[in-house]
Amino acid sequence: MPPPENEAPSAPPTQRPWVRALVRLLRSEGALAFYVGLGISLLINIRVVLRPTTLIIGPLGDPVLQAWQMAWQHQFLTNGGDLWTGNQFYPAVDNLAFSDSLLGYLPLSLFGGGQGAAIFRYNVLFVLVFALAFAGGYLLVRQLGSNWQGAALAGVVLAWSPWKLTHVAHLNVLSVGGIAFALWAVTRGFGYSLRSREEPKPWWAFAGWLIAAWQVTLGFAVGITFFYVMVGVGIAVAIVAWRHGRRMVIANAAGGLVFLLVTWVMVVPYLRVQEHYGFRRTWQDIIQYSPPVNGLWTTTIDSRLWTWSIFNDYSKIADLGITEKLLFPGLFVVLFGVIGLFLSSFRIKARIMLAVMVVVPTVLSIGVSFFGGVLYKLMWDVVPGWDAMRTPGRLILWAILPLTVLAAGAVTEFGRLLYSRTRLPTRVVALLLVVPAIAALLEGIPRWPYADIPAVPAEVRSAMATKDPLLILPLIDNDEFVNLLWSMNDFPKIANGNSGNFPPEYQNIRSATVVFPDDYSLDVLKFYGIRKVLVLKSRPGGEKIAARSVAGMPLKREESGDVVIYTITG
């Protein structure tokens, strides 16, 4: 119905500024990249998407430990206590700092308690980390001057390269999206590109430092080298920041300070653990975990595309830590990276710089396999914190990042040539240019194992609900993850545990209970404040323990189904 003649039509309500900003964000190129990455990740991980509380990437190992870490953060948020001393490895302290803490994911720990919520939380993150890596890699390389197809190739490689597939059980290593986002934001803040200059945006630079600080809170498996990368970035930007005015200097100084403070706060508990327990990496660890040269082109069996290819020959790679020795970044990114050295939209000086940035981390990533590890030993002796890393192979990440930029430069130049020298329709050219990204994605389609989440036996659940410190026998490494999983409902103090380091308390209890029950094992358990022991007969060696006599010992023995519960009474 039209308005009366003497009245003007009412204007549509004006959107609030924050609404307009949100709409722009949700429609931005970066958001679209995240949607694409999320869609791919959902499809690749469809099995855990359909069963998010009862299935996990298998076997039941590190993923369970990482689910426990975030579940313990929920326990801390809801019940208080000591954040860094979880319920495993009782009575050891600061055991959350025995490996990467994933503390940056604390906000997700606000929601849901118990075993099912812990597995759901882990699976949500497992899907998200690939999407974030794709979007971060895309935005970084796009900012540096690539077309969208080259940026898509970079995003795919950072998220799903064959090397990433070898770390399927390491959420801390898979979580590299923050690295790319931090570098992108700082680069955008300075308006830096390998092809042109843009207007500086100081607040983007500041945001980059905040993202970098968050990335450090996830852990130091890749965080140690990331810290030094950001130190290098900080030195570089300090040299040029003054050219962009006072606001840029302030933004970077403030951001850099936050980054350093957060890093220090994260380092403190690890220094306490090192001082208290004396955990140290040795040069022998580096020798054992250094990949051979052919590890650079050997891929994991989890890559469907290369399973039966020449890139899947393990014959010259020692069994110990084999997944840490498979460094293949992917055939297509290497191919286009090499082409990008000679044919690229980027300047020759930039290409030479990128080539150096590929070669140096590659050399470091094979540890002692390069001239006896002379360069790696220099870093080990000189750089603080470098000797905390056990696995040189993870340094390949820092070769892959510049390699994706080289490859994107080649794809961008191919696009320029196809648009300017052929009569192909624009859409056809666009589709041709996205082929490298699709090919790289095919290399990253996995065939991962999955594991069902075992239900907690009623007898075990009942014993754990009392919150009394307890020990579950037999002590079998892989079953320790299951014990940790079962403890996520009530978080009793358990002497069991599994992590990157094992405290002396655990080692003493393990050696003392080999012939449990006997007088010596009971004395050791009482010394550590443990008076309840659960024996699961169905586990290897469990029947043998349960059959031993307790005559004359200060023990109360109760048997129910598969579980025998011992209570020390003396």
Stockholm file with secondary structure:
# STOCKHOLM 1.0

chainA/1-570         MPPPENEAPSAPPTQRPWVRALVRLLRSEGALAFYVGLGISLLINIRVVLRPTTLIIGPLGDPVLQAWQMAWQHQFLTNGGDLWTGNQFYPAVDNLAFSDSLLGYLPLSLFGGGQGAAIFRYNVLFVLVFALAFAGGYLLVRQLGSNWQGAALAGVVLAWSPWKLTHVAHLNVLSVGGIAFALWAVTRGFGYSLRSREEPKPWWAFAGWLIAAWQVTLGFAVGITFFYVMVGVGIAVAIVAWRHGRRMVIANAAGGLVFLLVTWVMVVPYLRVQEHYGFRRTWQDIIQYSPPVNGLWTTTIDSRLWTWSIFNDYSKIADLGITEKLLFPGLFVVLFGVIGLFLSSFRIKARIMLAVMVVVPTVLSIGVSFFGGVLYKLMWDVVPGWDAMRTPGRLILWAILPLTVLAAGAVTEFGRLLYSRTRLPTRVVALLLVVPAIAALLEGIPRWPYADIPAVPAEVRSAMATKDPLLILPLIDNDEFVNLLWSMNDFPKIANGNSGNFPPEYQNIRSATVVFPDDYSLDVLKFYGIRKVLVLKSRPGGEKIAARSVAGMPLKREESGDVVIYTITG
#=GR chainA/1-570 SS CCCCTTSCCCCCCCCCHHHHHHHHHHTSHHHHHHHHHHHHHHHHTHHHHHSTTTEEESSSSHHHHHHHHHHHHHHHHHHCSCTTCCSTTTTCSSGGGGSCCCGGGGGGGGSCCSHHHHHHHHHHHHHHHHHHHHHHHHHHHHHTTCCHHHHHHHHHHHHHCHHHHTTTTCHHHHCCHHHHHHHHHHHHHTTBCSSCBCCCCHHHHHHHHHHHHHHHTTCSTTHHHHHHHHHHHHHHHHHHHGGGCHHHHHHHHHHHHHHHHHHHHHHHHHHHHHHHHCCCCCHHHHHHHCCCGGGGGCCCTTBTTTTTSGGGCCTTSCSTTGGGGCCCCCHHHHHHHHHHHHSCSSCHHHHHHHHHHHHHHHHHHTGGGTGGGHHHHHHHHHSTTGGGCCCGGGGGHHHHHHHHHHHHHHHHHHHHHHHHHCCCCHHHHHHHHTHHHHHHHHHHCBCCCEEECCCCCHHHHHHHHTCCCEEEESCCHHHHHHHHHHTTTTCCCBSCCCCSSCCHHHHHHHHHTTTCSSHHHHHHHHHTTCCEEEEETTSTTHHHHHTSCCTTSSEEEEEETTEEEEEECC
#=GC SS_cons         CCCCTTSCCCCCCCCCHHHHHHHHHHTSHHHHHHHHHHHHHHHHTHHHHHSTTTEEESSSSHHHHHHHHHHHHHHHHHHCSCTTCCSTTTTCSSGGGGSCCCGGGGGGGGSCCSHHHHHHHHHHHHHHHHHHHHHHHHHHHHHTTCCHHHHHHHHHHHHHCHHHHTTTTCHHHHCCHHHHHHHHHHHHHTTBCSSCBCCCCHHHHHHHHHHHHHHHTTCSTTHHHHHHHHHHHHHHHHHHHGGGCHHHHHHHHHHHHHHHHHHHHHHHHHHHHHHHHCCCCCHHHHHHHCCCGGGGGCCCTTBTTTTTSGGGCCTTSCSTTGGGGCCCCCHHHHHHHHHHHHSCSSCHHHHHHHHHHHHHHHHHHTGGGTGGGHHHHHHHHHSTTGGGCCCGGGGGHHHHHHHHHHHHHHHHHHHHHHHHHCCCCHHHHHHHHTHHHHHHHHHHCBCCCEEECCCCCHHHHHHHHTCCCEEEESCCHHHHHHHHHHTTTTCCCBSCCCCSSCCHHHHHHHHHTTTCSSHHHHHHHHHTTCCEEEEETTSTTHHHHHTSCCTTSSEEEEEETTEEEEEECC
//
